[in-house]
Amino acid sequence: MTDTNSRASNGALLRHQAQIRSAQMNEVSTLQAQADALLECTAKGRLYAPGDTAADAHGCIDIQVTIEQ
């Protein structure tokens, strides 16, 4: 038999687990979006640098090669 306190505790635990799962899914979504952007830039032959002022709408910048002698 399950008493009222046990049911309340189980309910609280399930709500807590649901909150954790929701936060994890948000993190996964963020990481997936970053991976997609990285792959998009790579397909364009560009680098993913979303914070760069020269970045396009997808966060891509041109690759610049400097050779020092």
Rosetta silent file (secondary structure, phi, psi, omega in degrees, C-alpha in Angstrom):
SEQUENCE: MTDTNSRASNGALLRHQAQIRSAQMNEVSTLQAQADALLECTAKGRLYAPGDTAADAHGCIDIQVTIEQ
SCORE:     score description
SCORE:     0.000 S_00000001
   1 L     0.000  139.105  178.972    0.000    0.000    0.000 S_00000001
   2 L  -105.788  124.352  179.822    1.230    3.486   -0.849 S_00000001
   3 L   -87.180  174.777 -175.262    0.434    6.208    1.625 S_00000001
   4 H   -60.954  -41.239 -179.254   -0.177    9.874    0.831 S_00000001
   5 H   -64.825  -38.946  178.891    3.366   10.976    1.716 S_00000001
   6 H   -66.136  -41.171  178.731    4.898    8.354   -0.573 S_00000001
   7 H   -64.903  -40.679  179.004    2.658    9.397   -3.473 S_00000001
   8 H   -64.740  -41.654  178.780    3.542   13.057   -2.883 S_00000001
   9 H   -64.940  -42.478  178.539    7.249   12.197   -2.757 S_00000001
  10 H   -63.305  -40.585  178.351    6.990   10.138   -5.922 S_00000001
  11 H   -63.692  -42.339  179.011    5.178   12.996   -7.657 S_00000001
  12 H   -64.082  -41.095  179.176    7.828   15.502   -6.572 S_00000001
  13 H   -64.348  -43.828  179.206   10.580   13.186   -7.782 S_00000001
  14 H   -63.533  -39.030  177.135    8.893   12.712  -11.156 S_00000001
  15 H   -64.875  -41.990  178.986    8.483   16.492  -11.573 S_00000001
  16 H   -62.616  -44.887  178.521   12.148   17.010  -10.695 S_00000001
  17 H   -62.644  -38.115  178.403   13.220   14.356  -13.205 S_00000001
  18 H   -64.981  -37.891  177.805   11.042   15.983  -15.869 S_00000001
  19 H   -65.599  -42.401  178.662   12.713   19.353  -15.210 S_00000001
  20 H   -64.133  -45.062  179.754   16.157   17.804  -15.513 S_00000001
  21 H   -61.134  -40.752  178.635   15.182   15.999  -18.725 S_00000001
  22 H   -63.021  -43.981  178.831   13.810   19.251  -20.170 S_00000001
  23 H   -63.446  -40.501  178.744   17.041   21.102  -19.357 S_00000001
  24 H   -64.600  -41.308  179.716   19.076   18.300  -20.933 S_00000001
  25 H   -65.853  -35.158  175.136   16.975   18.371  -24.090 S_00000001
  26 H   -62.947  -42.042  178.388   17.481   22.146  -24.325 S_00000001
  27 H   -65.031  -41.755  178.321   21.240   21.615  -24.110 S_00000001
  28 H   -62.093  -41.818  179.186   21.089   18.893  -26.760 S_00000001
  29 H   -62.439  -41.775  178.554   19.110   21.212  -29.046 S_00000001
  30 H   -63.439  -45.596  178.894   21.689   23.965  -28.593 S_00000001
  31 H   -64.477  -38.174  179.112   24.563   21.593  -29.345 S_00000001
  32 H   -65.043  -40.284  178.302   22.742   20.220  -32.390 S_00000001
  33 H   -63.243  -40.417  178.505   22.210   23.735  -33.739 S_00000001
  34 H   -67.362  -40.804  178.477   25.918   24.486  -33.312 S_00000001
  35 H   -64.017  -41.779  178.216   26.902   21.222  -35.000 S_00000001
  36 H   -61.529  -42.739  179.292   24.545   21.978  -37.905 S_00000001
  37 H   -65.258  -41.339  178.171   26.045   25.450  -38.301 S_00000001
  38 H   -60.891  -44.390  179.079   29.568   24.023  -38.188 S_00000001
  39 H   -66.011  -37.483  178.812   28.689   21.491  -40.890 S_00000001
  40 H   -63.639  -45.612  179.368   27.051   24.190  -43.018 S_00000001
  41 H   -64.506  -41.457  179.296   30.140   26.399  -42.849 S_00000001
  42 H   -61.518  -41.608  178.774   32.396   23.449  -43.600 S_00000001
  43 H   -62.794  -29.359  178.574   30.286   22.577  -46.655 S_00000001
  44 L   -84.070   -5.455 -176.394   30.784   26.168  -47.858 S_00000001
  45 L    75.729   29.570 -177.845   34.559   25.895  -47.334 S_00000001
  46 L  -124.933  172.038  177.660   34.403   28.434  -44.535 S_00000001
  47 E   -99.851  149.700  175.882   35.036   28.462  -40.783 S_00000001
  48 E   -91.134  114.215 -179.424   32.363   28.620  -38.090 S_00000001
  49 L  -147.625   73.216 -171.709   33.020   31.717  -35.976 S_00000001
  50 L   -61.357  -23.418 -179.189   29.649   33.135  -34.878 S_00000001
  51 L   -86.363   -8.261 -177.263   31.157   35.861  -32.693 S_00000001
  52 L   -72.958  139.982 -179.214   33.335   37.282  -35.467 S_00000001
  53 L   -67.625  -21.864  179.749   32.267   40.642  -36.876 S_00000001
  54 L   -90.171    0.248 -176.971   32.886   39.361  -40.413 S_00000001
  55 L   -68.704  144.371  176.749   30.621   36.337  -39.933 S_00000001
  56 L   -80.003 -171.646 -176.858   27.627   35.914  -42.205 S_00000001
  57 L   -61.909  -21.195 -179.542   24.098   35.179  -40.975 S_00000001
  58 L   -98.463    2.893  178.875   25.090   31.546  -40.360 S_00000001
  59 L    85.943   16.014 -177.010   28.230   32.430  -38.392 S_00000001
  60 E   -95.946  143.569  174.312   30.631   31.564  -41.206 S_00000001
  61 E  -128.070  157.816  176.381   33.812   33.448  -42.075 S_00000001
  62 L   -68.574  148.614  175.338   36.273   33.094  -44.939 S_00000001
  63 L   -82.810  129.242  178.795   39.381   31.049  -44.305 S_00000001
  64 L  -119.160  126.836 -179.665   42.478   33.232  -44.352 S_00000001
  65 L  -109.365  129.012  177.295   45.887   31.680  -44.680 S_00000001
  66 L  -119.623  127.353  179.340   48.986   33.609  -43.703 S_00000001
  67 L  -112.826  121.252  178.115   52.428   32.275  -44.569 S_00000001
  68 L  -104.754  141.700  179.801   55.345   33.784  -42.715 S_00000001
  69 L  -111.537    0.000    0.000   58.898   33.342  -43.907 S_00000001
